[in-house]
C-alpha cells in the first residue's frame, strides 16, 4: 500500500489486492468535512491532523478541525464576547434586539462578530504608552482564541477620529486614539467589531 500526498491510501503494483480493505483505506481521508449531528458523534470519529467535520447541531453549521499538535478540535464551541461596562451592543443603541457578539475559529484563523456602541459621555485622551488609561477596553473573550503576541488589527475611523484597534494575548479587544477627543454624548461613538480577524 502507498499513501498519496492527500492522505489517501491506495494499493501498489506489488500488493495482493484486497477489495474491501483497500477501498476502505482509499476513502478514509478524502478531503471535505464529515457531517456530524453533535459533539458526541464528532468525538467518536477517528482523528487525524486536519480532519474536518461540519456541525449540523450548531447555528450556521460551522466546521471543526482536528489539531493534532494540541489534541483538540478547533473551534471547541462558539465563544461569546463579553463587553466592557461602558459599552453595549450596537443593536440596543438602535432600539433593536441583537444576538450577543461572538468569536469563531477556522483552524488558526479567528473572527469576531458583533458591534458595540458607546453608552456614556466620555473623553478619549491621545494614546500614551506610559498611561494605560489612554487605551480603552471594548470587549474580551476566551484567551484560548487570542494571538500569542499583541496583534494590531486595523485603524478605524469613528466620527472623523482615527483610532487603533488591537487584540491582546489576554483576549482583550482595545482601542486607542491618535489625538485627544472632546467629550461625546451617550451613543454618539459607535465601534463596529464585525469583520475583525487574527491568527491564534
Helices and strands as residue ranges (DSSP letters): E 2-3, E 9-10, H 19-28, E 34-36, H 39-43, E 52-55, E 63-67, E 72-74, E 79-80, E 82-83, E 87-89, H 90-93, E 102-106, E 109-113, E 115-118, E 122-124, G 132-134, E 135-140, G 143-145, E 151-158, E 161-167, E 172-177, E 181-184, E 190-192, E 197-199
